[in-house]
Amino acid sequence: MKLRAILALTLIVAGAAPAAENKARPDPPAPFGIAMGAKKERVANIVREVEPFLYVLSDVPKPHEAFTSYSVRIAPKAGVCFIKAFGRDVATNAQGTQLRLEFGLIRAELEAVYGKPVTIDGLQAESTLKQDKDWMNSLLRNERVLGSRWSAEDGSKMKPGIKTIDLVAAARTEGEGFLVLEYTFTNIEQCQAELEQAAKASPF
C-alpha cells in the first residue's frame, strides 16, 4: 500500500510540474502594449507596409503622450522584433533648450525602469558649428548627437527579451525637433535572417 501511495504521489507531482513551469514563465516584453514575438495577425492598427516586414501603425494599445506615430518590424516566424516610436514636434530655440528638456524627461522615465543608460551628447570634431546658437543647426546637419542606449552589456536592468533601447533627438528644422525611441528584442537576429531569405527569394 505504501508503495502504491508513493507511486501515485509521484505521478501527481510529475503531472503538475509542467503547469507550474508554465506559470512561472515570464510574459514577453510589450512596450506600448505590443508583445515581442506577436504575429502580424495579432498586431492591431496596421496601416501599411513601408518596406519588407516593416509596418506603420495608426495607434498602439498603450500609447505615450510624448509619441505620435509608431512602426514595428514583424517577421512571419519571429513575429515582432523591433518597435520604433516617433515623438511629437517640439518647438525650440536655436540652443535646443526645449528639445533637450523633452529628451531629459523621457530619459528619466526610462531610467526609472531600466537604470542608467550610456549617453552621447556631443559635436563631431570636424564641425564648425560650435557655438550655443548653432546647437539645433548642428543637429539638423547630423554633426551633433544626443542619444542614450540601454543594454545589458552596459549594465542596464533590461527586462527579459529586450536587447537594447535607444532614445535619440532629431531636428526637423532649426526651430523644431522630435525624439525617436527604439526597442530591439532578442529575436532580432531571427527577424534579420528571415528578411535576408525573403530578399534572396525575390525575383526583382
C-alpha positions in Angstrom: 0.0 0.0 0.0 2.8 2.4 0.9 4.5 1.7 -2.5 1.2 2.4 -4.4 0.8 5.7 -2.4 4.3 6.8 -3.3 3.8 6.0 -6.9 0.5 7.8 -7.0 2.1 10.9 -5.4 5.0 10.8 -7.9 2.6 10.7 -10.8 0.6 13.7 -9.4 3.8 15.7 -8.9 5.1 14.8 -12.3 1.8 15.8 -14.0 1.7 19.1 -12.2 5.3 20.1 -12.9 4.7 21.3 -16.5 1.8 23.5 -15.4 4.0 25.1 -12.6 6.8 25.7 -15.0 4.4 27.4 -17.5 3.0 29.6 -14.7 6.5 30.7 -13.7 7.5 31.6 -17.3 7.6 35.4 -17.6 5.4 37.1 -20.2 7.2 38.5 -23.2 8.1 42.3 -23.0 5.4 44.5 -24.5 6.4 48.2 -24.8 3.4 50.3 -25.8 1.3 47.1 -25.4 3.0 45.3 -28.4 4.4 41.9 -27.3 7.7 40.6 -28.6 7.1 37.7 -30.9 3.5 38.6 -31.7 2.5 37.6 -35.2 1.1 40.1 -37.7 -2.5 39.0 -37.3 -2.2 39.7 -33.6 -1.0 43.3 -34.1 -3.8 45.8 -34.4 -4.0 49.1 -36.3 -1.6 48.2 -39.1 -1.9 50.9 -41.8 0.6 49.8 -44.4 3.9 48.0 -45.1 6.6 50.6 -45.9 9.3 48.0 -46.6 9.5 44.2 -46.2 8.3 43.3 -42.7 8.1 46.9 -41.5 4.6 48.2 -40.8 3.3 51.6 -39.8 0.6 51.6 -37.1 -2.2 54.1 -36.7 -2.3 53.5 -32.9 -0.9 51.3 -30.2 -2.6 49.6 -27.2 -0.7 51.6 -24.6 0.3 55.0 -26.2 2.5 57.6 -24.5 1.6 61.2 -24.8 5.1 62.2 -26.0 4.9 60.0 -29.1 2.5 60.3 -32.0 3.4 57.5 -34.5 4.7 54.0 -34.4 6.2 51.3 -36.6 7.0 47.7 -36.0 9.1 45.0 -37.7 7.2 41.7 -37.9 8.7 38.7 -39.5 6.4 35.7 -40.4 8.1 33.3 -38.0 9.9 35.5 -35.4 7.0 37.9 -35.0 7.5 41.4 -33.6 11.2 42.0 -33.1 11.5 45.8 -33.2 9.4 48.8 -32.3 10.0 52.5 -33.2 8.1 55.4 -31.8 8.3 58.9 -33.2 7.8 61.9 -30.8 5.6 64.9 -31.2 7.1 68.0 -32.8 8.8 70.2 -30.2 9.2 73.9 -30.9 12.6 75.0 -29.6 15.1 77.8 -29.7 18.4 77.8 -31.5 20.1 76.3 -28.4 17.7 73.3 -28.5 16.6 74.1 -24.9 13.1 72.8 -25.2 14.1 69.7 -27.2 16.8 68.8 -24.7 14.3 69.2 -21.8 11.9 66.8 -23.6 14.8 64.4 -24.1 15.7 64.6 -20.4 12.1 63.9 -19.3 11.7 60.8 -21.4 15.2 59.5 -20.4 14.3 59.9 -16.7 11.1 57.8 -17.2 13.2 55.1 -18.9 15.9 55.3 -16.2 13.3 54.6 -13.5 12.6 51.3 -15.2 15.9 50.2 -16.8 18.6 52.1 -14.8 21.3 54.4 -16.2 22.0 54.4 -19.9 25.1 55.2 -21.9 24.5 58.7 -23.2 26.3 60.5 -26.0 25.9 64.3 -26.1 28.5 65.9 -28.3 29.6 67.6 -31.5 31.7 66.0 -34.2 35.3 67.1 -34.0 35.4 68.5 -37.5 32.2 70.5 -37.2 32.5 74.3 -37.2 29.1 74.8 -35.5 30.5 75.1 -32.0 28.5 77.9 -30.6 25.5 77.5 -28.4 23.3 79.2 -31.0 24.4 76.5 -33.5 23.0 73.6 -31.4 19.9 72.9 -33.5 21.7 73.6 -36.7 24.4 71.1 -35.9 21.7 68.5 -35.0 19.9 69.2 -38.3 23.1 68.7 -40.2 23.9 65.4 -38.4 27.0 67.0 -36.9 25.7 66.6 -33.4 24.4 63.6 -31.5 22.2 63.5 -28.4 21.2 59.9 -27.6 21.0 57.3 -24.8 21.2 53.5 -25.1 20.2 50.9 -22.5 21.6 47.4 -22.8 22.5 44.5 -20.5 26.1 44.8 -21.8 26.3 48.3 -20.3 24.8 47.3 -17.0 21.2 48.4 -17.6 18.4 46.5 -15.9 16.9 45.1 -19.0 13.7 43.1 -19.0 13.9 39.5 -20.4 13.5 39.7 -24.2 14.6 43.3 -24.6 18.1 43.6 -26.2 18.5 47.3 -26.5 16.6 50.6 -26.1 17.7 53.7 -27.9 16.4 57.2 -27.4 17.7 59.9 -29.7 16.9 63.6 -30.5 16.4 64.7 -34.1 15.9 68.0 -35.8 13.2 68.7 -38.4 14.3 72.4 -38.8 16.5 74.8 -36.8 13.4 75.6 -34.7 11.7 72.3 -34.4 12.8 68.8 -33.3 11.4 65.5 -32.1 12.5 62.3 -30.3 12.8 58.7 -31.6 12.5 55.7 -29.3 13.5 52.3 -30.4 13.1 48.9 -28.7 15.1 46.0 -30.2 14.1 42.5 -29.0 16.4 39.4 -28.6 14.7 37.8 -31.6 16.1 40.5 -33.9 18.6 38.1 -35.5 15.9 35.7 -36.5 14.0 38.6 -38.0 17.0 39.7 -40.0 17.6 36.1 -41.2 14.0 36.0 -42.5 14.4 39.3 -44.1 17.6 38.2 -45.9 15.9 35.0 -47.0 13.0 36.9 -48.4 15.3 39.3 -50.3 17.1 36.3 -51.9 13.8 34.8 -53.0 12.6 38.0 -54.6 12.7 38.0 -58.5 13.5 41.7 -58.5 
